[in-house]
């Protein structure tokens, strides 16, 4: 157990609830690399539009399009900064009753996922590499500038060093309920 994560998670435990595991996102560089690649592609398109010699009508359109693409690049950079800030301020905990996600930009907010709903139409557990996903039938879409671990109808434990072990801890806790 990560001692820093334990210090953040422990105050949010219910009476009689036992902490089985806690940690935080680790190797999130792959997630950040995909965002950086998207920013580079959009930024390159904006530069190419600015550098192409075009006739006057197309040049005016290219100027407008490149300004729009430049604004999109700025939005993508801001979203990547928010994404990284959320991940650096995210802590995960697994108890005998819940999975806890504690995250936030300034103030940490607690999102509990009760394990008694697991393996029902409302909540399923999937392992995707170093990530665990707890989601229901109505899977949400990722929002810009939102918590990457908590989406509408979906909860993700991202960048876990020991995702397989945490997966089995959650399944064992569900079996004991």
BELPE-V651444 format. One record per backbone hydrogen bond with DSSP energy under -1.0 kcal/mol. CO is the residue of the C=O (numbers start at 0). NH is the residue of the N-H. If there is no record, write none. Layout:
<<CO NH> <CO NH>>
//
This chain:
<<1 5> <2 6> <3 7> <4 8> <5 9> <8 11> <9 12> <13 16> <17 95> <20 93> <21 1> <22 91> <25 27> <27 31> <28 32> <29 33> <30 34> <31 35> <32 36> <33 37> <34 38> <35 39> <36 40> <37 41> <38 42> <39 43> <40 44> <41 45> <42 46> <43 47> <44 48> <45 49> <46 50> <47 51> <54 58> <55 59> <56 60> <57 61> <58 62> <59 63> <60 64> <61 65> <62 66> <63 67> <64 68> <65 69> <66 70> <67 71> <68 72> <69 73> <70 74> <71 75> <72 76> <73 77> <74 78> <75 79> <76 80> <77 81> <78 82> <79 83> <80 84> <81 85> <82 86> <83 87> <84 88> <86 89> <90 101> <91 22> <92 99> <93 19> <93 20> <96 114> <97 94> <98 112> <99 92> <100 110> <101 90> <102 108> <108 102> <110 100> <112 98> <113 116> <114 117> <120 136> <122 118> <122 119> <123 134> <125 132> <127 130> <129 159> <130 127> <131 156> <132 125> <133 154> <134 123> <136 138> <148 155> <150 153> <152 135> <153 150> <154 133> <156 131> <158 25> <161 165> <162 166> <163 167> <164 168> <165 169> <166 170> <167 171> <168 172> <169 173> <170 174> <171 175>>
//
